[in-house]
Amino acid sequence: MKILLDENLPHDLRYFLSNEDDMTRKFAQTRADGYLEIRSFHRSKKGKRDPRFLLKCGCCDGKLEIYYGGDILEINGVMGSIANWL
């Protein structure tokens, strides 16, 4: 899916489709080949909360949460040891 920016789009929509905005605030960012990029975020350990990688789809609200700590790995709510995931 390739997104073409149109000057007639409302300002709010052009903000989300622009490649110049901060990655954490925009909805879609296109790659050079025209496909949308996956947005990735990392959160460090805070108190009892494990560190996490969050991968979000570039075109919708789909997401994948990966929590890790010690020898435990939780992927989208399914917890297991690292050996079980391999």
Summary of the structure (lengths in Angstrom):
residues: 86
radius of gyration: 16.9
end to end distance: 33.0
largest distance: 53.3
contacts: 176
relative contact order: 0.13
helix: 13%
strand: 34%
